[in-house]
Amino acid sequence: MFETIGWRFYINAKTKEKAQNVIKRIEKVTGKLKISSLEHYWKDNSLFEVYCNSSFQVCEPEKAIFEVLVLVNQIGHDIQVVGPLLNENEQVEFSGYGSRSSIVGLDWFHFYLNNFS
């Protein structure tokens, strides 16, 4: 069962409050995000680095991959995909990233999905 999508976002914002406004725009696409970290990116202080998860409840790998691709396409285009990687015991992991966002203020994003329990 795929239960969450892991996300990393780089948000172009001067303050944490402005970064949170961008997160609200992202949530209109992804649904509610559980933020685990929201800090200035150490390499570039004009960006905030955000680590978070969104809920995702899909059982079949093929359906999960398709639904994530449809979702990610709403966030941005020109996505680079890694996988899907098939491991032992029908474990699947799938990830990708994009730098051409359709959400104002979002510079770069990464997504990660697996069915490891």
C-alpha positions as CSV (number, residue, x, y, z in Angstrom):
1,M,0.0,0.0,0.0
2,F,1.3,3.4,-0.9
3,E,0.3,5.7,1.9
4,T,2.2,9.0,1.5
5,I,4.1,11.0,-1.1
6,G,7.3,12.5,0.2
7,W,8.0,16.0,-1.1
8,R,10.9,18.5,-1.1
9,F,10.3,22.0,-2.3
10,Y,12.5,25.0,-2.9
11,I,10.4,28.1,-2.6
12,N,11.5,31.6,-3.7
13,A,10.4,33.8,-0.7
14,K,12.0,36.4,1.5
15,T,10.2,35.5,4.6
16,K,8.8,32.3,6.2
17,E,5.3,33.8,6.0
18,K,5.6,34.3,2.2
19,A,6.9,30.7,1.9
20,Q,3.9,29.5,3.8
21,N,1.6,31.3,1.3
22,V,3.3,29.4,-1.5
23,I,2.8,26.2,0.4
24,K,-0.9,27.0,0.6
25,R,-1.0,27.3,-3.2
26,I,0.8,23.9,-3.5
27,E,-1.8,22.4,-1.1
28,K,-4.5,23.3,-3.6
29,V,-3.0,20.7,-5.8
30,T,-1.6,18.1,-3.4
31,G,-4.0,18.4,-0.5
32,K,-2.9,19.0,3.1
33,L,0.8,18.8,3.6
34,K,2.5,17.6,6.8
35,I,5.5,19.9,7.1
36,S,8.5,18.3,8.8
37,S,11.0,21.2,7.9
38,L,10.7,24.7,6.6
39,E,14.1,26.5,6.7
40,H,16.3,28.8,4.6
41,Y,18.2,26.7,2.0
42,W,21.8,26.8,3.1
43,K,23.2,27.2,-0.4
44,D,20.9,30.1,-1.3
45,N,19.2,32.3,1.3
46,S,16.7,33.6,-1.2
47,L,15.1,30.1,-1.1
48,F,13.3,28.1,1.6
49,E,13.7,24.4,1.6
50,V,10.6,22.5,2.6
51,Y,10.4,18.8,3.5
52,C,6.9,17.4,3.8
53,N,4.4,14.5,3.1
54,S,1.0,14.3,1.7
55,S,-1.5,11.5,2.2
56,F,-1.9,9.0,-0.6
57,Q,-3.9,5.8,-0.4
58,V,-3.4,3.5,-3.4
59,C,-2.7,-0.2,-3.4
60,E,-1.7,-1.1,-7.0
61,P,1.8,0.1,-8.2
62,E,0.6,0.9,-11.7
63,K,-2.3,3.0,-10.5
64,A,-0.1,4.7,-7.9
65,I,2.5,5.7,-10.4
66,F,-0.1,7.0,-12.9
67,E,-1.9,9.0,-10.2
68,V,1.3,10.6,-9.0
69,L,2.3,11.5,-12.5
70,V,-1.1,13.2,-13.1
71,L,-0.7,15.0,-9.7
72,V,2.9,16.2,-10.4
73,N,1.9,17.4,-13.9
74,Q,-0.4,19.9,-12.1
75,I,2.5,21.2,-10.1
76,G,4.9,21.6,-13.1
77,H,6.0,20.3,-16.4
78,D,9.3,18.9,-17.8
79,I,9.5,16.3,-15.0
80,Q,12.5,14.0,-14.7
81,V,11.5,10.6,-13.5
82,V,13.5,7.9,-11.7
83,G,12.1,4.4,-11.8
84,P,9.9,2.8,-11.0
85,L,12.4,0.6,-9.2
86,L,11.2,-2.9,-8.4
87,N,12.7,-4.5,-5.3
88,E,12.2,-7.8,-3.5
89,N,8.7,-8.7,-2.2
90,E,6.9,-6.5,-4.7
91,Q,8.4,-3.3,-3.1
92,V,8.2,-0.4,-5.5
93,E,9.8,3.0,-5.3
94,F,9.3,5.9,-7.7
95,S,10.6,9.4,-7.6
96,G,11.2,12.5,-9.8
97,Y,11.9,16.2,-9.8
98,G,10.9,19.2,-11.8
99,S,12.3,22.8,-12.1
100,R,9.5,24.3,-14.3
101,S,6.7,24.9,-11.9
102,S,3.2,26.2,-12.7
103,I,2.9,27.5,-9.1
104,V,4.2,31.0,-8.5
105,G,7.1,31.0,-6.0
106,L,7.9,27.3,-6.4
107,D,11.4,27.0,-8.0
108,W,12.1,23.3,-7.8
109,F,10.4,20.2,-6.4
110,H,11.1,16.5,-5.8
111,F,8.6,13.7,-5.1
112,Y,9.2,10.3,-3.7
113,L,6.7,7.4,-3.4
114,N,7.2,3.8,-2.1
115,N,5.1,0.9,-0.7
116,F,7.6,-0.1,2.0
117,S,6.0,-0.9,5.4
